[in-house]
Amino acid sequence: MMRDFQRLIVQFRHVSLALAVASIAVLSDAIPSVHIESSSIQWGHAAQAQTLSDRELRNYASAVLVIEPLRQTAFNEIRSLSGNNATSSIACHRPDSITRLNSNVRTIARNYCDRAIRIVEQNDLTIERFNAITQMLGQAGRSSDLHQRLQEELIRLQQN
């Protein structure tokens, strides 16, 4: 009985982490990018999507769960190299924001962007569709049915 309770607590922590990760992504705006001066993920704008299938939502949630830890690692590495007072931002969808960086930071940013794009594509989404889903979630609001569907999918993925 105690082991079952402890397992439930561990699962709850994983689900809480997944929901936090998804909230960061969903409250943003689409293509993964690191902004050095704030520890938040930023996303490029995309066209509004009208419908979202269960399969697309599952693929989106799977991608976000893999990308977020990579984003955190890249952000921390860039911050340690650039310092806390860095003012430049790095956006995967803006190559000039990467090419102007010093070589160490540029390598980290390129690696992150390349990996994030591959992860999105490995989850059977185009970057454009991933961005559209992110925008749709952002416009739907946190109490929407769409957010509820995303939360349920994140929980399901974390439990598997």
Secondary structure, DSSP 8 states (H G I E B T S, - for coil): -HHHHHHHHHHHHHHHHHHHHHHHHHTS-SS-EEBTTSS-EE-----------HHHHHHHHHHHHHHHHHHHHHHHHHHHHH-TT---B--TT-HHHHHTS-HHHHHHHHHHHHHHHHHHHHTT--HHHHHHHHHHHHHH-TTSHHHHHHHHHHHHHHH-
